[in-house]
Amino acid sequence: MQRPIARRTALLASAALLALTAARGAHAADPLEKLTVAGWSKPITEITHLLVEPDKGFFKANGIDLAYVPGAGGADAIRNILTGQADVAFTDPGAFFAALDKGEKLRAIYDIYPQNVFNVVSLKSANISKPADLKGKKIGVYSLSSGTRQNLLVLLHQAGLSESDVTIVVTGLLNFAPLLQGQVDATAATDTGLLVGRHKGIGDVNVMEVRNYLNVSSDLFVVREEVYQQKKPLLKRFLKAYRESAAWMIANPDEAAGLAVKYAIDGTDRATNLEVIRLRNAASVSANTERNGLGAFDLEALQRAADAYRKLGLIEHEIKIKDVVGTDLLPSRSRSTP
C-alpha cells in the first residue's frame, strides 16, 4: 500500500467525519430498523469500527439497530444469511463464488477489502518457499469454511496441486501454536494473523503472499437476491453507515486501538491493536477507492478472479460478475467522502 494513498484517504476521512458530526441527530427521533451482519469471525480487533457502535453510533445515526452474528469463516457468514439468521454476510470472494456455483441467488453490494491479505506461513527450517513445496505437507487453516482454505487452494493450484495432495488441519483463528509445535508444516493465515504470530514469537518464517498469484479482494458484503431487491433503502443506509465507520477508523486509528481494548476479544494489547487496525485500514483502500470511494468494486478484477477460480477447478460454472454485483446501493461520492 502506497503511503500517499493512505494519507489522502485519511484526510478525506477526517473531512467526512466533520460533515457526519454536523448531520448526526437528524435521524435521532426516527425508529430504528434492525439489521444483522453475519461475520466470518468472532468480534476481533480488525472489525473494531463495527464493534464500537455503542460508543460511536454510526448505524444508529442512519436509522439502524445493528447486530453482529459471529462465524468461523466466510462460508459460515453465507450460511447465516441463507438460513435467515442475518441480513448481510461479511464474507470472502471464494465463499461467494462457491455459493453461486451451487445455485444460490446472491448479490455482492460492497467491496470491504480490495486488497488480498491472505498468505501461507512456514518456519524457515521447513524449506517451504514456493507452492510446489507444499506437496505432502500438513497445512493449518482457520476453519474449513474460511478464506484461508480457499486461498490455500489457489496457491496449490499454482503448482498443479489439489487439496488431496496435502493434509489440511483446522487450527482455529490466529493460532500459530500448531506450527511452532510441529503439528503442521505451514499455516494459511492473513496479514493480521501473521502480525499476531510474530508478536507471539514465531521467529523466522517464510511467507507466500497469495496476492502475488491472484490479487482478488479479501472480503465483500453479500446479501440474498431477495433481500437486495426488497430492502434497498435499508441496505443503502447500512452501506452509508459502514463507510462512515470505516472512514472513522482510517482517520482515527489510535482512538480505534483504544476502544478495541473494550470491545474486541483479542484487543488486550493497545499497541498490537494499532498495528492490526493500520493493516486493515490499508487493505480498505486502493487506487480504485481513491477515485470512487470506499467500497467501490473493481468489476474487471473480480471477474478475473471468478474466471481464475473456474480455470483452477475451484468452481464448475461460469460466473458473470456484472449479474451478481450491485453497485447501485453505494453512497454517492461527494468531495468530502472517502
LINSULRA-V53603 format. One record per residue. N is the residue number from 1. SS is DSSP state (H for helix, E for strand, L for the rest). NEAR is the number of other ideal C-beta (glycine too) atoms within 10 Angstrom. D_FIRST is the distance of its C-alpha to the first C-alpha in Angstrom with 1 decimal. Layout:
N|SS|NEAR|D_FIRST  N|SS|NEAR|D_FIRST
//
This chain:
1|L|15|0.0  2|L|12|3.8  3|H|8|6.3  4|H|9|8.8  5|H|15|7.6  6|H|17|7.6  7|H|10|10.8  8|H|14|12.4  9|H|24|11.9  10|H|17|13.5  11|H|14|16.3  12|H|22|17.0  13|H|24|17.1  14|H|16|19.6  15|H|16|21.7  16|H|23|21.8  17|H|19|23.0  18|H|11|25.8  19|H|13|27.0  20|H|21|26.9  21|H|10|29.0  22|H|9|31.5  23|H|12|31.9  24|L|16|32.1  25|L|9|35.6  26|L|11|36.5  27|L|15|36.4  28|L|10|37.7  29|L|6|41.2  30|L|10|40.1  31|L|7|40.6  32|L|13|37.4  33|E|15|36.6  34|E|10|35.5  35|E|21|32.3  36|E|16|31.2  37|E|23|27.7  38|E|26|27.9  39|L|25|25.1  40|L|29|24.0  41|L|22|24.3  42|L|14|26.4  43|L|17|25.4  44|L|22|22.6  45|H|29|20.2  46|H|27|17.1  47|H|25|19.3  48|H|29|20.7  49|H|25|20.5  50|H|21|23.0  51|H|24|25.1  52|L|21|25.8  53|H|19|27.7  54|H|11|31.0  55|H|11|29.8  56|H|22|27.6  57|L|15|29.4  58|L|25|26.7  59|L|24|28.5  60|H|18|32.0  61|H|20|31.4  62|H|26|30.9  63|L|19|34.0  64|E|21|32.6  65|E|13|33.7  66|E|22|30.7  67|E|14|31.3  68|E|17|29.1  69|E|17|30.4  70|L|16|28.7  71|L|25|28.3  72|L|19|27.6  73|L|27|25.2  74|H|34|24.3  75|H|25|27.8  76|H|22|29.3  77|H|31|27.6  78|H|28|28.9  79|H|19|32.3  80|H|24|32.5  81|H|25|32.2  82|H|16|34.6  83|L|9|37.2  84|L|10|36.9  85|L|13|35.5  86|L|25|32.6  87|L|22|31.6  88|E|26|27.8  89|E|32|26.0  90|E|26|22.5  91|E|31|22.1  92|L|33|20.1  93|H|26|20.6  94|H|27|22.8  95|H|26|25.2  96|H|30|25.2  97|H|25|26.1  98|H|19|28.7  99|H|22|30.4  100|H|23|30.6  101|H|17|32.0  102|L|11|34.7  103|L|7|35.7  104|L|16|34.2  105|L|14|33.8  106|E|24|30.4  107|E|21|28.0  108|E|24|24.2  109|E|25|23.7  110|E|27|20.1  111|E|28|16.7  112|E|21|15.5  113|E|19|12.2  114|L|25|11.2  115|L|18|8.9  116|L|25|11.3  117|L|25|11.4  118|E|27|14.8  119|E|25|16.1  120|E|26|19.6  121|E|23|20.5  122|E|22|23.7  123|E|19|25.6  124|H|11|25.8  125|H|11|29.5  126|H|16|29.2  127|L|10|28.1  128|L|22|25.8  129|L|12|23.1  130|L|11|23.2  131|H|20|24.1  132|H|13|27.7  133|H|18|28.2  134|H|24|28.0  135|L|13|31.4  136|L|10|34.0  137|L|17|31.6  138|E|17|31.4  139|E|26|28.0  140|E|26|27.1  141|E|25|25.5  142|L|25|25.1  143|L|20|27.8  144|L|13|29.2  145|L|24|27.9  146|L|27|24.3  147|H|27|21.1  148|H|31|21.2  149|H|25|24.4  150|H|26|23.2  151|H|29|20.2  152|H|29|22.5  153|H|22|24.9  154|H|21|22.3  155|H|25|21.9  156|H|22|25.7  157|H|20|26.4  158|H|18|24.4  159|L|15|27.2  160|L|10|29.9  161|L|17|30.3  162|L|13|31.0  163|H|14|31.2  164|H|7|34.8  165|H|13|33.7  166|L|19|32.1  167|E|12|33.2  168|E|18|30.8  169|E|14|31.3  170|E|17|30.3  171|L|22|29.1  172|L|12|27.8  173|L|20|24.6  174|L|20|22.7  175|L|18|25.7  176|L|23|25.5  177|H|15|29.2  178|H|17|30.4  179|H|24|28.2  180|H|16|29.5  181|L|8|33.0  182|L|11|33.1  183|L|13|33.6  184|L|23|30.7  185|L|22|29.3  186|E|26|25.7  187|E|31|23.8  188|E|28|21.5  189|E|29|19.0  190|E|27|15.5  191|H|21|12.8  192|H|22|14.7  193|H|23|17.9  194|H|21|17.0  195|H|17|16.2  196|H|22|19.6  197|H|21|21.3  198|H|14|20.3  199|H|13|21.7  200|L|13|24.8  201|L|8|25.3  202|L|17|24.6  203|L|10|24.5  204|L|7|23.3  205|E|20|21.8  206|E|18|20.6  207|E|13|17.5  208|E|22|17.3  209|E|16|14.0  210|H|25|15.3  211|H|15|12.4  212|H|11|13.8  213|L|17|16.9  214|L|20|16.2  215|L|16|12.9  216|L|27|14.6  217|L|23|13.9  218|L|27|14.6  219|E|28|17.0  220|E|26|19.2  221|E|23|22.1  222|E|30|25.2  223|E|23|28.8  224|E|21|32.2  225|H|13|33.3  226|H|11|36.3  227|H|21|34.2  228|H|20|32.1  229|H|12|35.3  230|H|11|37.3  231|L|19|34.9  232|H|14|32.8  233|H|11|33.5  234|H|19|32.5  235|H|23|29.3  236|H|16|28.4  237|H|21|29.0  238|H|26|27.0  239|H|20|23.9  240|H|22|24.4  241|H|24|24.7  242|H|26|21.8  243|H|23|19.5  244|H|26|21.2  245|H|24|20.6  246|H|25|16.9  247|H|28|16.8  248|H|22|18.9  249|H|26|16.7  250|H|28|13.7  251|H|21|16.2  252|L|19|18.1  253|H|20|16.4  254|H|11|19.4  255|H|16|21.9  256|H|29|20.3  257|H|24|20.3  258|H|15|24.0  259|H|24|24.9  260|H|30|23.4  261|H|14|26.2  262|H|12|28.7  263|H|19|27.3  264|L|23|25.2  265|L|14|27.3  266|L|19|24.9  267|L|24|24.2  268|L|11|26.7  269|L|16|24.6  270|H|13|22.9  271|H|9|20.7  272|H|19|19.4  273|H|24|19.0  274|H|17|16.7  275|H|18|14.3  276|H|29|14.5  277|H|28|14.1  278|H|19|10.9  279|H|20|9.5  280|H|28|11.0  281|H|23|10.0  282|H|20|6.3  283|H|22|7.8  284|L|27|10.1  285|L|25|8.4  286|L|24|7.7  287|H|11|9.6  288|H|16|12.6  289|H|21|12.6  290|H|18|12.3  291|H|9|15.5  292|H|16|17.2  293|L|19|16.3  294|L|29|15.0  295|L|24|16.5  296|L|18|17.0  297|L|23|17.5  298|L|19|16.6  299|H|14|20.2  300|H|10|20.1  301|H|18|17.2  302|H|24|19.1  303|H|15|22.3  304|H|15|21.1  305|H|23|20.2  306|H|24|23.7  307|H|14|25.3  308|H|17|23.7  309|H|24|24.9  310|H|16|28.4  311|H|10|28.4  312|L|15|27.6  313|L|10|30.4  314|L|19|28.5  315|L|20|30.1  316|L|9|33.3  317|L|11|33.2  318|L|9|31.3  319|L|18|29.0  320|L|10|28.8  321|H|21|25.6  322|H|10|27.0  323|H|9|29.9  324|H|20|28.0  325|E|21|25.3  326|L|18|26.4  327|L|15|24.5  328|L|10|27.4  329|L|22|26.7  330|L|20|23.5  331|L|18|24.1  332|L|7|24.7  333|L|15|22.1  334|L|11|23.7  335|L|7|22.5  336|L|16|21.8  337|L|19|20.1  338|L|26|16.3
//
